[in-house]
Amino acid sequence: MKKADILQLAASILMLVALLYGRPVNYPDNVNNQHGFPLVWGTHQLVTIAGPVDYWMVSLTSLALDLMVWIALILVIPLIVNYTDS
C-alpha cells in the first residue's frame, strides 16, 4: 500500500469517529451528548429539570458541512502526499 492510501484510510476512520462520537455536556438541569466535530450536528438530550427524556435535535446543515469538510480532507490527502514526495 502506498503512503497516500494509508493516510486516506486513517482519515476515513478519523472521520467516522469524529462524526459518531458523543461527548457528554452537562450543565445545570440538563445532560446532553453532542455528536459531530468540528460542527455539532446532533444533540441527544438525556435529562432535564423535569426528569429523564430521550430527545434528539439534529441539524442536517451542520451534518452536511461536516461531511464536506471531512470528505474534502480525504480527497486532498493524496494530492499533498504526492506533491511532497516529488
Buried (B, 14 or more C-beta within 10 A) or exposed (E): EEEBEEBBEEBBEBBEEBBEEEEEEEEEEBBBBBBBBEBBBBBBBBBEEEEEEEEEEEBEEBBEBBBEBBEEBBEEBBEEBEEEEE
